[in-house]
Amino acid sequence: MNRTLAALVMLAYFVLAVATLLWWAPHFFIANVETPLQWSYRYWAASGIPFGLLLSVSAARQSLAGRFLLILLWQVLACALLLWCTIYSFDFTPQSHPFAVCHIWLTGAFVLWNLWGYRRQVQQIERYRGALA
Protein backbone atom coordinates (compact mmCIF):
# COMPACT_ATOMS: atom_id res chain seq x y z
CA MET A 1 0.00 0.00 0.00
CA ASN A 2 2.79 2.41 0.92
CA ARG A 3 4.61 1.74 -2.36
CA THR A 4 1.41 2.31 -4.33
CA LEU A 5 0.77 5.58 -2.50
CA ALA A 6 4.34 6.70 -3.22
CA ALA A 7 3.91 5.86 -6.91
CA LEU A 8 0.60 7.77 -7.09
CA VAL A 9 2.07 10.83 -5.38
CA MET A 10 5.11 10.72 -7.65
CA LEU A 11 2.81 10.60 -10.67
CA ALA A 12 0.79 13.51 -9.28
CA TYR A 13 3.98 15.55 -8.74
CA PHE A 14 5.06 14.84 -12.29
CA VAL A 15 1.68 15.74 -13.79
CA LEU A 16 1.52 18.96 -11.75
CA ALA A 17 5.06 19.90 -12.79
CA VAL A 18 4.31 19.33 -16.45
CA ALA A 19 1.03 21.24 -16.16
CA THR A 20 2.77 24.11 -14.38
CA LEU A 21 5.55 24.38 -16.90
CA LEU A 22 3.53 23.76 -20.07
CA TRP A 23 0.30 25.55 -19.25
CA TRP A 24 0.74 28.13 -16.51
CA ALA A 25 4.10 29.68 -17.48
CA PRO A 26 3.28 30.40 -21.15
CA HIS A 27 -0.14 31.80 -20.18
CA PHE A 28 1.49 34.05 -17.63
CA PHE A 29 4.05 35.40 -20.09
CA ILE A 30 1.47 35.83 -22.88
CA ALA A 31 -0.90 37.67 -20.54
CA ASN A 32 1.93 40.00 -19.57
CA VAL A 33 3.29 40.61 -23.08
CA GLU A 34 2.89 44.38 -22.71
CA THR A 35 4.94 44.36 -19.54
CA PRO A 36 8.67 43.99 -20.04
CA LEU A 37 10.40 41.04 -18.44
CA GLN A 38 11.09 41.95 -14.84
CA TRP A 39 13.66 40.54 -12.47
CA SER A 40 11.36 40.98 -9.49
CA TYR A 41 10.32 38.39 -6.94
CA ARG A 42 6.65 38.92 -7.79
CA TYR A 43 7.13 38.29 -11.48
CA TRP A 44 9.21 35.13 -11.10
CA ALA A 45 7.06 33.70 -8.31
CA ALA A 46 3.87 34.21 -10.34
CA SER A 47 5.46 32.68 -13.44
CA GLY A 48 5.22 29.24 -11.82
CA ILE A 49 8.70 28.21 -12.98
CA PRO A 50 10.22 27.79 -9.49
CA PHE A 51 7.17 25.81 -8.37
CA GLY A 52 7.39 23.55 -11.42
CA LEU A 53 11.06 22.97 -10.63
CA LEU A 54 10.18 22.04 -7.05
CA LEU A 55 7.53 19.61 -8.28
CA SER A 56 10.01 17.99 -10.69
CA VAL A 57 12.72 17.59 -8.06
CA SER A 58 10.20 16.28 -5.54
CA ALA A 59 8.98 13.69 -8.04
CA ALA A 60 12.56 12.60 -8.72
CA ARG A 61 13.30 12.21 -5.02
CA GLN A 62 10.02 10.39 -4.39
CA SER A 63 10.79 7.99 -7.23
CA LEU A 64 13.91 6.76 -5.47
CA ALA A 65 12.41 6.60 -2.00
CA GLY A 66 10.36 3.42 -2.43
CA ARG A 67 8.00 4.68 0.27
CA PHE A 68 5.78 7.70 0.70
CA LEU A 69 7.69 10.72 2.04
CA LEU A 70 5.23 12.98 3.82
CA ILE A 71 7.85 15.74 4.11
CA LEU A 72 7.81 16.16 0.32
CA LEU A 73 4.05 16.61 0.36
CA TRP A 74 4.32 19.27 3.10
CA GLN A 75 7.04 21.09 1.15
CA VAL A 76 4.90 21.19 -1.99
CA LEU A 77 1.80 22.28 -0.08
CA ALA A 78 3.68 25.08 1.71
CA CYS A 79 5.10 26.41 -1.56
CA ALA A 80 1.74 26.03 -3.31
CA LEU A 81 0.04 28.05 -0.56
CA LEU A 82 2.62 30.82 -0.86
CA LEU A 83 2.25 30.79 -4.65
CA TRP A 84 -1.51 31.04 -4.33
CA CYS A 85 -1.16 33.96 -1.90
CA THR A 86 1.23 35.68 -4.32
CA ILE A 87 -1.11 35.28 -7.27
CA TYR A 88 -4.20 36.18 -5.24
CA SER A 89 -2.66 39.46 -4.11
CA PHE A 90 -0.59 40.10 -7.28
CA ASP A 91 -2.21 43.45 -8.11
CA PHE A 92 -1.51 44.85 -4.65
CA THR A 93 2.29 45.09 -4.53
CA PRO A 94 2.80 45.78 -0.80
CA GLN A 95 0.87 42.63 0.05
CA SER A 96 2.12 40.31 -2.70
CA HIS A 97 5.82 41.16 -2.42
CA PRO A 98 6.36 39.41 0.97
CA PHE A 99 4.49 36.34 -0.27
CA ALA A 100 6.57 36.27 -3.44
CA VAL A 101 9.86 36.62 -1.52
CA CYS A 102 8.88 33.83 0.87
CA HIS A 103 7.75 31.63 -2.02
CA ILE A 104 10.98 32.07 -3.99
CA TRP A 105 13.31 31.55 -1.03
CA LEU A 106 11.34 28.63 0.42
CA THR A 107 11.05 26.98 -2.98
CA GLY A 108 14.79 27.46 -3.59
CA ALA A 109 15.64 26.02 -0.18
CA PHE A 110 13.39 22.99 -0.75
CA VAL A 111 14.81 22.41 -4.24
CA LEU A 112 18.35 22.42 -2.84
CA TRP A 113 17.33 20.19 0.08
CA ASN A 114 15.63 17.72 -2.27
CA LEU A 115 18.58 17.69 -4.68
CA TRP A 116 20.87 16.94 -1.74
CA GLY A 117 18.50 14.18 -0.56
CA TYR A 118 18.30 12.78 -4.08
CA ARG A 119 22.10 12.67 -4.34
CA ARG A 120 22.29 10.96 -0.95
CA GLN A 121 19.73 8.35 -1.98
CA VAL A 122 21.60 7.65 -5.23
CA GLN A 123 24.82 7.16 -3.27
CA GLN A 124 23.08 4.73 -0.90
CA ILE A 125 21.75 2.73 -3.83
CA GLU A 126 25.21 2.62 -5.43
CA ARG A 127 26.78 1.46 -2.14
CA TYR A 128 24.12 -1.21 -1.80
CA ARG A 129 24.70 -2.43 -5.35
CA GLY A 130 28.46 -2.36 -4.75
CA ALA A 131 28.04 -4.45 -1.62
CA LEU A 132 25.97 -7.00 -3.55
CA ALA A 133 28.58 -7.29 -6.31
N, C-alpha and C positions, 0 to 999 in steps of 0.2 A: 504494500500500500504506500509506504513512504517513497519508494523508488518511482512509483507511478505518479504520485503527487509532485515529486521533483521534476519529472519529465514534463508534466503538464505546465508547471510554473515556468520551466525553461522555454517551452514552446510559447507561452503567453508573453514572456519577456522578449523573445525574438520577434513575434508578431507586432508587439507594441513598438519595438525599436524600428522595424521596417516601416510601420505606419507613420511613426513620428518623422522619420527621415524622408520618406517618399511623398507623404501627403502634407503634413503640417508645415515643414520648412519651405517648400516652394510656394505654398499658399501665402505664407507670411511675407516672403520676399516680393511676390507679385502684388499683394495688397499694399505694400509700402514702396512701390516703384518710384513714386514721386519723391519720396524721402531718400536722401543719399545714405549710403552705407555708413553706419555709425559704429564707433568702437566703444559703445556704452554698455554697461551691465544690463540695462533694461532691454536693449535691442537684442543682445546675444542670448539672454535668458528666454525672451519671448520667441526667439527663432526655433527653439526646440532641439537644436543641435546638441547642446551638452546633455540634455535629458536622453536623447536617442543614444548617445555614446554610453551613458550610464546603463541604459537598458541592454545594450550589446555586451558590455563587459560583465554585467550581472548574469546574463544568459551564458556566457562562456564559463564563468566561474561555477555556476550551478550545474553545467553539463559535466564538469569533472567531479563534482562533490559525491554523486551517487546517493545522496540523501537530500531531503528538503532543508535548505538553510533559511530559517526564519529571518535572520539578520539581513539578508539580501532583500527580502520583501519589505522590511521596515525601512531600509535605505531608499528603495524605490518609492514607497508611499510618502516618505518625508520630502523627497525632492519633487514628487508630483504635486504635493500640497503647496509647496513654495512656488512651483511653476504656475499653478492655478491662481494663487494669490497675486502673482506678478501680472498675469494676463488679465485677471478680473479688475485690477486697479491700474492698468497700463496707461490710461488717459490722465490719471492724476499722479504726476511725477513724484511729489513728496512722499506719497504713500507707496508707490510701486518700486521706487529705487531701493529701499531697504530689503524688500522681498527679493528683488532681482539679485542684489549683492549676496544675500544669504543663499539663494538658489545656486548661483554660480560657484561660490566657494564650497558649499556643502557637496554639490555634485562633483566638483573637482577632487575634493578630499575622498569621496566614496569611490570615484574612478581609480584614483591612485591606490587606495586600500584594496580594492578588488583586483587590480592588476598585480599587486604584491601577493595577495592570497592565491591568485591563479598561478603565479610563478612558483610559489611554495608547494602548491598541490602537484604541479607538473614535476617538480624535483622529487617529491615523495613517490610519485608513480615510477619515475626513472630509477630511484633507489630500490624500490620493491622489485621491479623487473630485473635490475642488476643482481639482486640477491637471489632471484629464482634461477638466473642463468649460471 
